[in-house]
């Protein structure tokens, strides 16, 4: 289970999804808006920096 989570954290799509989720949370609650937008920004940067899996066999 822990290894599955670690493997997911190595995928750019995980951080892209986290950024979208953080943005959605920030839209509804003013208290969370600053935090969620910062989290979305950080997750977006991580998603850009991580390499995707190569389709080469």
PQR file with spaces between the fields and no chain letter, atoms N, CA, C, O and H, PARSE charges and radii, in Angstrom:
ATOM       1  N    UNK     1       0.819   -1.189    0.000 -0.4000 1.5000
ATOM       2  CA   UNK     1       0.000    0.000    0.000 -0.0000 2.0000
ATOM       3  C    UNK     1       0.872    1.266    0.000  0.5500 1.7000
ATOM       4  O    UNK     1       0.653    2.183   -0.791 -0.5500 1.4000
ATOM       5  N    UNK     2       1.854    1.296    0.894 -0.4000 1.5000
ATOM       6  CA   UNK     2       2.742    2.452    0.959 -0.0000 2.0000
ATOM       7  C    UNK     2       3.531    2.609   -0.340  0.5500 1.7000
ATOM       8  O    UNK     2       3.739    3.727   -0.810 -0.5500 1.4000
ATOM       9  H    UNK     2       2.032    0.550    1.537  0.4000 1.0000
ATOM      10  N    UNK     3       3.965    1.499   -0.914 -0.4000 1.5000
ATOM      11  CA   UNK     3       4.719    1.558   -2.167 -0.0000 2.0000
ATOM      12  C    UNK     3       3.843    2.107   -3.301  0.5500 1.7000
ATOM      13  O    UNK     3       4.337    2.828   -4.168 -0.5500 1.4000
ATOM      14  H    UNK     3       3.796    0.591   -0.532  0.4000 1.0000
ATOM      15  N    UNK     4       2.566    1.775   -3.299 -0.4000 1.5000
ATOM      16  CA   UNK     4       1.639    2.294   -4.304 -0.0000 2.0000
ATOM      17  C    UNK     4       1.527    3.807   -4.192  0.5500 1.7000
ATOM      18  O    UNK     4       1.529    4.509   -5.204 -0.5500 1.4000
ATOM      19  H    UNK     4       2.164    1.189   -2.594  0.4000 1.0000
ATOM      20  N    UNK     5       1.430    4.308   -2.979 -0.4000 1.5000
ATOM      21  CA   UNK     5       1.351    5.752   -2.763 -0.0000 2.0000
ATOM      22  C    UNK     5       2.643    6.431   -3.216  0.5500 1.7000
ATOM      23  O    UNK     5       2.604    7.478   -3.861 -0.5500 1.4000
ATOM      24  H    UNK     5       1.428    3.738   -2.157  0.4000 1.0000
ATOM      25  N    UNK     6       3.767    5.844   -2.884 -0.4000 1.5000
ATOM      26  CA   UNK     6       5.061    6.401   -3.295 -0.0000 2.0000
ATOM      27  C    UNK     6       5.174    6.426   -4.812  0.5500 1.7000
ATOM      28  O    UNK     6       5.648    7.408   -5.383 -0.5500 1.4000
ATOM      29  H    UNK     6       3.799    4.993   -2.360  0.4000 1.0000
ATOM      30  N    UNK     7       4.743    5.354   -5.468 -0.4000 1.5000
ATOM      31  CA   UNK     7       4.783    5.304   -6.925 -0.0000 2.0000
ATOM      32  C    UNK     7       3.886    6.377   -7.532  0.5500 1.7000
ATOM      33  O    UNK     7       4.256    7.001   -8.526 -0.5500 1.4000
ATOM      34  H    UNK     7       4.358    4.556   -5.004  0.4000 1.0000
ATOM      35  N    UNK     8       2.721    6.595   -6.949 -0.4000 1.5000
ATOM      36  CA   UNK     8       1.813    7.634   -7.444 -0.0000 2.0000
ATOM      37  C    UNK     8       2.418    9.021   -7.291  0.5500 1.7000
ATOM      38  O    UNK     8       2.225    9.877   -8.155 -0.5500 1.4000
ATOM      39  H    UNK     8       2.421    6.089   -6.141  0.4000 1.0000
ATOM      40  N    UNK     9       3.142    9.254   -6.214 -0.4000 1.5000
ATOM      41  CA   UNK     9       3.752   10.557   -5.988 -0.0000 2.0000
ATOM      42  C    UNK     9       4.885   10.851   -6.968  0.5500 1.7000
ATOM      43  O    UNK     9       5.351   11.987   -7.048 -0.5500 1.4000
ATOM      44  H    UNK     9       3.298    8.559   -5.512  0.4000 1.0000
ATOM      45  N    UNK    10       5.324    9.856   -7.700 -0.4000 1.5000
ATOM      46  CA   UNK    10       6.363   10.041   -8.714 -0.0000 2.0000
ATOM      47  C    UNK    10       5.776   10.404  -10.072  0.5500 1.7000
ATOM      48  O    UNK    10       6.525   10.676  -11.010 -0.5500 1.4000
ATOM      49  H    UNK    10       4.946    8.933   -7.635  0.4000 1.0000
ATOM      50  N    UNK    11       4.452   10.415  -10.195 -0.4000 1.5000
ATOM      51  CA   UNK    11       3.793   10.679  -11.480 -0.0000 2.0000
ATOM      52  C    UNK    11       3.332   12.133  -11.556  0.5500 1.7000
ATOM      53  O    UNK    11       2.705   12.627  -10.620 -0.5500 1.4000
ATOM      54  H    UNK    11       3.843   10.194   -9.432  0.4000 1.0000
ATOM      55  N    UNK    12       3.634   12.827  -12.661 -0.4000 1.5000
ATOM      56  CA   UNK    12       3.209   14.215  -12.818 -0.0000 2.0000
ATOM      57  C    UNK    12       1.689   14.374  -12.751  0.5500 1.7000
ATOM      58  O    UNK    12       1.197   15.391  -12.263 -0.5500 1.4000
ATOM      59  H    UNK    12       4.144   12.425  -13.422  0.4000 1.0000
ATOM      60  N    UNK    13       0.952   13.392  -13.230 -0.4000 1.5000
ATOM      61  CA   UNK    13      -0.504   13.514  -13.242 -0.0000 2.0000
ATOM      62  C    UNK    13      -1.083   13.596  -11.834  0.5500 1.7000
ATOM      63  O    UNK    13      -2.141   14.194  -11.639 -0.5500 1.4000
ATOM      64  H    UNK    13       1.351   12.566  -13.627  0.4000 1.0000
ATOM      65  N    UNK    14      -0.412   13.011  -10.859 -0.4000 1.5000
ATOM      66  CA   UNK    14      -0.863   13.097   -9.475 -0.0000 2.0000
ATOM      67  C    UNK    14      -0.847   14.546   -9.005  0.5500 1.7000
ATOM      68  O    UNK    14      -1.791   15.006   -8.362 -0.5500 1.4000
ATOM      69  H    UNK    14       0.448   12.525  -11.018  0.4000 1.0000
ATOM      70  N    UNK    15       0.214   15.256   -9.321 -0.4000 1.5000
ATOM      71  CA   UNK    15       0.334   16.645   -8.903 -0.0000 2.0000
ATOM      72  C    UNK    15      -0.576   17.557   -9.713  0.5500 1.7000
ATOM      73  O    UNK    15      -1.075   18.555   -9.192 -0.5500 1.4000
ATOM      74  H    UNK    15       0.981   14.883   -9.843  0.4000 1.0000
ATOM      75  N    UNK    16      -0.796   17.230  -10.968 -0.4000 1.5000
ATOM      76  CA   UNK    16      -1.745   18.002  -11.771 -0.0000 2.0000
ATOM      77  C    UNK    16      -3.151   17.850  -11.198  0.5500 1.7000
ATOM      78  O    UNK    16      -3.900   18.824  -11.114 -0.5500 1.4000
ATOM      79  H    UNK    16      -0.390   16.419  -11.392  0.4000 1.0000
ATOM      80  N    UNK    17      -3.506   16.638  -10.807 -0.4000 1.5000
ATOM      81  CA   UNK    17      -4.801   16.408  -10.177 -0.0000 2.0000
ATOM      82  C    UNK    17      -4.913   17.111   -8.836  0.5500 1.7000
ATOM      83  O    UNK    17      -5.963   17.663   -8.508 -0.5500 1.4000
ATOM      84  H    UNK    17      -2.898   15.847  -10.875  0.4000 1.0000
ATOM      85  N    UNK    18      -3.844   17.093   -8.064 -0.4000 1.5000
ATOM      86  CA   UNK    18      -3.829   17.772   -6.774 -0.0000 2.0000
ATOM      87  C    UNK    18      -4.001   19.279   -6.957  0.5500 1.7000
ATOM      88  O    UNK    18      -4.689   19.929   -6.170 -0.5500 1.4000
ATOM      89  H    UNK    18      -2.991   16.645   -8.331  0.4000 1.0000
ATOM      90  N    UNK    19      -3.383   19.823   -7.982 -0.4000 1.5000
ATOM      91  CA   UNK    19      -3.529   21.255   -8.264 -0.0000 2.0000
ATOM      92  C    UNK    19      -4.976   21.592   -8.595  0.5500 1.7000
ATOM      93  O    UNK    19      -5.504   22.599   -8.122 -0.5500 1.4000
ATOM      94  H    UNK    19      -2.825   19.295   -8.621  0.4000 1.0000
ATOM      95  N    UNK    20      -5.616   20.761   -9.400 -0.4000 1.5000
ATOM      96  CA   UNK    20      -7.024   20.981   -9.731 -0.0000 2.0000
ATOM      97  C    UNK    20      -7.920   20.874   -8.511  0.5500 1.7000
ATOM      98  O    UNK    20      -8.838   21.676   -8.338 -0.5500 1.4000
ATOM      99  H    UNK    20      -5.188   19.943   -9.784  0.4000 1.0000
ATOM     100  N    UNK    21      -7.662   19.900   -7.676 -0.4000 1.5000
ATOM     101  CA   UNK    21      -8.440   19.722   -6.451 -0.0000 2.0000
ATOM     102  C    UNK    21      -8.257   20.914   -5.513  0.5500 1.7000
ATOM     103  O    UNK    21      -9.226   21.408   -4.936 -0.5500 1.4000
ATOM     104  H    UNK    21      -6.916   19.249   -7.816  0.4000 1.0000
ATOM     105  N    UNK    22      -7.027   21.371   -5.363 -0.4000 1.5000
ATOM     106  CA   UNK    22      -6.760   22.523   -4.502 -0.0000 2.0000
ATOM     107  C    UNK    22      -7.450   23.774   -5.030  0.5500 1.7000
ATOM     108  O    UNK    22      -7.972   24.573   -4.252 -0.5500 1.4000
ATOM     109  H    UNK    22      -6.240   20.969   -5.832  0.4000 1.0000
ATOM     110  N    UNK    23      -7.455   23.944   -6.338 -0.4000 1.5000
ATOM     111  CA   UNK    23      -8.130   25.101   -6.932 -0.0000 2.0000
ATOM     112  C    UNK    23      -9.637   25.020   -6.702  0.5500 1.7000
ATOM     113  O    UNK    23     -10.277   26.036   -6.431 -0.5500 1.4000
ATOM     114  H    UNK    23      -7.031   23.295   -6.970  0.4000 1.0000
ATOM     115  N    UNK    24     -10.202   23.832   -6.806 -0.4000 1.5000
ATOM     116  CA   UNK    24     -11.638   23.666   -6.587 -0.0000 2.0000
ATOM     117  C    UNK    24     -12.013   23.956   -5.134  0.5500 1.7000
ATOM     118  O    UNK    24     -13.049   24.569   -4.878 -0.5500 1.4000
ATOM     119  H    UNK    24      -9.682   23.007   -7.026  0.4000 1.0000
ATOM     120  N    UNK    25     -11.196   23.530   -4.192 -0.4000 1.5000
ATOM     121  CA   UNK    25     -11.463   23.784   -2.777 -0.0000 2.0000
ATOM     122  C    UNK    25     -11.368   25.285   -2.495  0.5500 1.7000
ATOM     123  O    UNK    25     -12.174   25.834   -1.743 -0.5500 1.4000
ATOM     124  H    UNK    25     -10.354   23.031   -4.400  0.4000 1.0000
ATOM     125  N    UNK    26     -10.402   25.928   -3.089 -0.4000 1.5000
ATOM     126  CA   UNK    26     -10.191   27.353   -2.857 -0.0000 2.0000
ATOM     127  C    UNK    26     -11.303   28.230   -3.394  0.5500 1.7000
ATOM     128  O    UNK    26     -11.465   29.365   -2.947 -0.5500 1.4000
ATOM     129  H    UNK    26      -9.747   25.482   -3.699  0.4000 1.0000
ATOM     130  N    UNK    27     -12.060   27.733   -4.331 -0.4000 1.5000
ATOM     131  CA   UNK    27     -13.140   28.524   -4.910 -0.0000 2.0000
ATOM     132  C    UNK    27     -14.327   28.632   -3.970  0.5500 1.7000
ATOM     133  O    UNK    27     -15.097   29.589   -4.055 -0.5500 1.4000
ATOM     134  H    UNK    27     -11.929   26.810   -4.694  0.4000 1.0000
ATOM     135  N    UNK    28     -14.487   27.659   -3.069 -0.4000 1.5000
ATOM     136  CA   UNK    28     -15.679   27.637   -2.243 -0.0000 2.0000
ATOM     137  C    UNK    28     -15.520   28.257   -0.865  0.5500 1.7000
ATOM     138  O    UNK    28     -16.504   28.719   -0.287 -0.5500 1.4000
ATOM     139  H    UNK    28     -13.862   26.882   -3.000  0.4000 1.0000
ATOM     140  N    UNK    29     -14.336   28.279   -0.334 -0.4000 1.5000
ATOM     141  CA   UNK    29     -14.152   28.739    1.042 -0.0000 2.0000
ATOM     142  C    UNK    29     -13.059   29.804    1.084  0.5500 1.7000
ATOM     143  O    UNK    29     -11.908   29.544    0.734 -0.5500 1.4000
ATOM     144  H    UNK    29     -13.536   27.904   -0.803  0.4000 1.0000
ATOM     145  N    UNK    30     -13.433   30.992    1.511 -0.4000 1.5000
ATOM     146  CA   UNK    30     -12.470   32.097    1.535 -0.0000 2.0000
ATOM     147  C    UNK    30     -11.288   31.815    2.458  0.5500 1.7000
ATOM     148  O    UNK    30     -10.164   32.221    2.163 -0.5500 1.4000
ATOM     149  H    UNK    30     -14.368   31.203    1.795  0.4000 1.0000
ATOM     150  N    UNK    31     -11.527   31.131    3.559 -0.4000 1.5000
ATOM     151  CA   UNK    31     -10.448   30.826    4.497 -0.0000 2.0000
ATOM     152  C    UNK    31      -9.371   29.955    3.867  0.5500 1.7000
ATOM     153  O    UNK    31      -8.192   30.073    4.203 -0.5500 1.4000
ATOM     154  H    UNK    31     -12.440   30.801    3.799  0.4000 1.0000
ATOM     155  N    UNK    32      -9.772   29.092    2.965 -0.4000 1.5000
ATOM     156  CA   UNK    32      -8.840   28.146    2.346 -0.0000 2.0000
ATOM     157  C    UNK    32      -8.273   28.654    1.032  0.5500 1.7000
ATOM     158  O    UNK    32      -7.387   28.017    0.462 -0.5500 1.4000
ATOM     159  H    UNK    32     -10.729   28.996    2.693  0.4000 1.0000
ATOM     160  N    UNK    33      -8.759   29.779    0.541 -0.4000 1.5000
ATOM     161  CA   UNK    33      -8.387   30.234   -0.801 -0.0000 2.0000
ATOM     162  C    UNK    33      -6.886   30.462   -0.957  0.5500 1.7000
ATOM     163  O    UNK    33      -6.300   29.970   -1.922 -0.5500 1.4000
ATOM     164  H    UNK    33      -9.478   30.297    1.004  0.4000 1.0000
ATOM     165  N    UNK    34      -6.260   31.172   -0.064 -0.4000 1.5000
ATOM     166  CA   UNK    34      -4.829   31.448   -0.180 -0.0000 2.0000
ATOM     167  C    UNK    34      -4.018   30.170   -0.095  0.5500 1.7000
ATOM     168  O    UNK    34      -3.114   29.945   -0.900 -0.5500 1.4000
ATOM     169  H    UNK    34      -6.736   31.572    0.719  0.4000 1.0000
ATOM     170  N    UNK    35      -4.342   29.333    0.883 -0.4000 1.5000
ATOM     171  CA   UNK    35      -3.632   28.068    1.053 -0.0000 2.0000
ATOM     172  C    UNK    35      -3.802   27.167   -0.167  0.5500 1.7000
ATOM     173  O    UNK    35      -2.829   26.597   -0.659 -0.5500 1.4000
ATOM     174  H    UNK    35      -5.076   29.517    1.537  0.4000 1.0000
ATOM     175  N    UNK    36      -5.023   27.040   -0.651 -0.4000 1.5000
ATOM     176  CA   UNK    36      -5.264   26.120   -1.764 -0.0000 2.0000
ATOM     177  C    UNK    36      -4.647   26.632   -3.067  0.5500 1.7000
ATOM     178  O    UNK    36      -4.191   25.835   -3.887 -0.5500 1.4000
ATOM     179  H    UNK    36      -5.814   27.503   -0.251  0.4000 1.0000
ATOM     180  N    UNK    37      -4.627   27.935   -3.264 -0.4000 1.5000
ATOM     181  CA   UNK    37      -3.989   28.473   -4.467 -0.0000 2.0000
ATOM     182  C    UNK    37      -2.474   28.282   -4.413  0.5500 1.7000
ATOM     183  O    UNK    37      -1.849   27.999   -5.435 -0.5500 1.4000
ATOM     184  H    UNK    37      -4.996   28.583   -2.598  0.4000 1.0000
ATOM     185  N    UNK    38      -1.887   28.434   -3.235 -0.4000 1.5000
ATOM     186  CA   UNK    38      -0.451   28.176   -3.077 -0.0000 2.0000
ATOM     187  C    UNK    38      -0.158   26.701   -3.327  0.5500 1.7000
ATOM     188  O    UNK    38       0.813   26.364   -4.005 -0.5500 1.4000
ATOM     189  H    UNK    38      -2.395   28.664   -2.405  0.4000 1.0000
ATOM     190  N    UNK    39      -0.994   25.826   -2.781 -0.4000 1.5000
ATOM     191  CA   UNK    39      -0.832   24.392   -2.998 -0.0000 2.0000
ATOM     192  C    UNK    39      -0.987   24.046   -4.475  0.5500 1.7000
ATOM     193  O    UNK    39      -0.235   23.226   -5.003 -0.5500 1.4000
ATOM     194  H    UNK    39      -1.782   26.100   -2.231  0.4000 1.0000
ATOM     195  N    UNK    40      -1.948   24.661   -5.140 -0.4000 1.5000
ATOM     196  CA   UNK    40      -2.142   24.422   -6.566 -0.0000 2.0000
ATOM     197  C    UNK    40      -0.914   24.859   -7.363  0.5500 1.7000
ATOM     198  O    UNK    40      -0.493   24.166   -8.290 -0.5500 1.4000
ATOM     199  H    UNK    40      -2.559   25.327   -4.712  0.4000 1.0000
ATOM     200  N    UNK    41      -0.349   25.991   -7.006 -0.4000 1.5000
ATOM     201  CA   UNK    41       0.847   26.469   -7.692 -0.0000 2.0000
ATOM     202  C    UNK    41       2.036   25.547   -7.494  0.5500 1.7000
ATOM     203  O    UNK    41       2.751   25.228   -8.445 -0.5500 1.4000
ATOM     204  H    UNK    41      -0.691   26.553   -6.253  0.4000 1.0000
ATOM     205  N    UNK    42       2.243   25.123   -6.264 -0.4000 1.5000
ATOM     206  CA   UNK    42       3.357   24.214   -5.968 -0.0000 2.0000
ATOM     207  C    UNK    42       3.174   22.888   -6.691  0.5500 1.7000
ATOM     208  O    UNK    42       4.114   22.362   -7.287 -0.5500 1.4000
ATOM     209  H    UNK    42       1.663   25.382   -5.492  0.4000 1.0000
ATOM     210  N    UNK    43       1.958   22.350   -6.636 -0.4000 1.5000
ATOM     211  CA   UNK    43       1.686   21.079   -7.308 -0.0000 2.0000
ATOM     212  C    UNK    43       1.858   21.206   -8.820  0.5500 1.7000
ATOM     213  O    UNK    43       2.348   20.282   -9.469 -0.5500 1.4000
ATOM     214  H    UNK    43       1.194   22.777   -6.152  0.4000 1.0000
ATOM     215  N    UNK    44       1.462   22.333   -9.373 -0.4000 1.5000
ATOM     216  CA   UNK    44       1.643   22.563  -10.804 -0.0000 2.0000
ATOM     217  C    UNK    44       3.107   22.597  -11.203  0.5500 1.7000
ATOM     218  O    UNK    44       3.485   22.042  -12.235 -0.5500 1.4000
ATOM     219  H    UNK    44       1.064   23.083   -8.846  0.4000 1.0000
ATOM     220  N    UNK    45       3.927   23.242  -10.398 -0.4000 1.5000
ATOM     221  CA   UNK    45       5.369   23.297  -10.668 -0.0000 2.0000
ATOM     222  C    UNK    45       5.972   21.899  -10.578  0.5500 1.7000
ATOM     223  O    UNK    45       6.775   21.517  -11.429 -0.5500 1.4000
ATOM     224  H    UNK    45       3.619   23.693   -9.560  0.4000 1.0000
ATOM     225  N    UNK    46       5.596   21.137   -9.563 -0.4000 1.5000
ATOM     226  CA   UNK    46       6.109   19.776   -9.431 -0.0000 2.0000
ATOM     227  C    UNK    46       5.702   18.937  -10.640  0.5500 1.7000
ATOM     228  O    UNK    46       6.511   18.170  -11.162 -0.5500 1.4000
ATOM     229  H    UNK    46       4.944   21.448   -8.872  0.4000 1.0000
ATOM     230  N    UNK    47       4.449   19.080  -11.089 -0.4000 1.5000
ATOM     231  CA   UNK    47       3.977   18.327  -12.255 -0.0000 2.0000
ATOM     232  C    UNK    47       4.794   18.670  -13.500  0.5500 1.7000
ATOM     233  O    UNK    47       5.061   17.802  -14.331 -0.5500 1.4000
ATOM     234  H    UNK    47       3.792   19.703  -10.665  0.4000 1.0000
ATOM     235  N    UNK    48       5.187   19.931  -13.625 -0.4000 1.5000
ATOM     236  CA   UNK    48       5.990   20.322  -14.783 -0.0000 2.0000
ATOM     237  C    UNK    48       7.411   19.773  -14.700  0.5500 1.7000
ATOM     238  O    UNK    48       8.012   19.453  -15.725 -0.5500 1.4000
ATOM     239  H    UNK    48       4.971   20.636  -12.950  0.4000 1.0000
ATOM     240  N    UNK    49       7.942   19.664  -13.504 -0.4000 1.5000
ATOM     241  CA   UNK    49       9.334   19.237  -13.342 -0.0000 2.0000
ATOM     242  C    UNK    49       9.514   17.717  -13.395  0.5500 1.7000
ATOM     243  O    UNK    49      10.577   17.241  -13.792 -0.5500 1.4000
ATOM     244  H    UNK    49       7.454   19.924  -12.671  0.4000 1.0000
ATOM     245  N    UNK    50       8.495   16.953  -13.004 -0.4000 1.5000
ATOM     246  CA   UNK    50       8.608   15.506  -13.021 -0.0000 2.0000
ATOM     247  C    UNK    50       8.525   14.988  -14.452  0.5500 1.7000
ATOM     248  O    UNK    50       7.778   15.511  -15.279 -0.5500 1.4000
ATOM     249  H    UNK    50       7.631   17.340  -12.682  0.4000 1.0000
ATOM     250  N    UNK    51       9.287   13.977  -14.716 -0.4000 1.5000
ATOM     251  CA   UNK    51       9.245   13.361  -16.032 -0.0000 2.0000
ATOM     252  C    UNK    51       8.101   12.381  -16.103  0.5500 1.7000
ATOM     253  O    UNK    51       7.809   11.678  -15.135 -0.5500 1.4000
ATOM     254  H    UNK    51       9.893   13.552  -14.045  0.4000 1.0000
ATOM     255  N    UNK    52       7.451   12.334  -17.252 -0.4000 1.5000
ATOM     256  CA   UNK    52       6.409   11.337  -17.472 -0.0000 2.0000
ATOM     257  C    UNK    52       7.070   10.011  -17.829  0.5500 1.7000
ATOM     258  O    UNK    52       8.259    9.961  -18.145 -0.5500 1.4000
ATOM     259  H    UNK    52       7.688   12.905  -18.038  0.4000 1.0000
ATOM     260  N    UNK    53       6.295    8.954  -17.774 -0.4000 1.5000
ATOM     261  CA   UNK    53       6.838    7.632  -18.133 -0.0000 2.0000
ATOM     262  C    UNK    53       7.069    7.587  -19.644  0.5500 1.7000
ATOM     263  O    UNK    53       6.260    8.071  -20.435 -0.5500 1.4000
ATOM     264  H    UNK    53       5.329    8.995  -17.516  0.4000 1.0000
ATOM     265  N    UNK    54       8.172    7.005  -20.002 -0.4000 1.5000
ATOM     266  CA   UNK    54       8.535    6.870  -21.414 -0.0000 2.0000
ATOM     267  C    UNK    54       7.704    5.756  -22.037  0.5500 1.7000
ATOM     268  O    UNK    54       7.440    4.738  -21.397 -0.5500 1.4000
ATOM     269  H    UNK    54       8.829    6.612  -19.359  0.4000 1.0000
ATOM     270  N    UNK    55       7.294    5.951  -23.280 -0.4000 1.5000
ATOM     271  CA   UNK    55       6.501    4.928  -23.963 -0.0000 2.0000
ATOM     272  C    UNK    55       7.402    3.946  -24.713  0.5500 1.7000
ATOM     273  O    UNK    55       6.918    3.042  -25.394 -0.5500 1.4000
ATOM     274  H    UNK    55       7.508    6.779  -23.799  0.4000 1.0000
ATOM     275  N    UNK    56       8.719    4.136  -24.580 -0.4000 1.5000
ATOM     276  CA   UNK    56       9.655    3.221  -25.242 -0.0000 2.0000
ATOM     277  C    UNK    56       9.668    1.880  -24.537  0.5500 1.7000
ATOM     278  O    UNK    56       9.576    1.819  -23.311 -0.5500 1.4000
ATOM     279  H    UNK    56       9.112    4.871  -24.027  0.4000 1.0000
ATOM     280  N    UNK    57       9.782    0.806  -25.304 -0.4000 1.5000
ATOM     281  CA   UNK    57       9.814   -0.536  -24.715 -0.0000 2.0000
ATOM     282  C    UNK    57      11.203   -1.103  -24.717  0.5500 1.7000
ATOM     283  O    UNK    57      11.412   -2.226  -24.257 -0.5500 1.4000
ATOM     284  H    UNK    57       9.856    0.856  -26.300  0.4000 1.0000
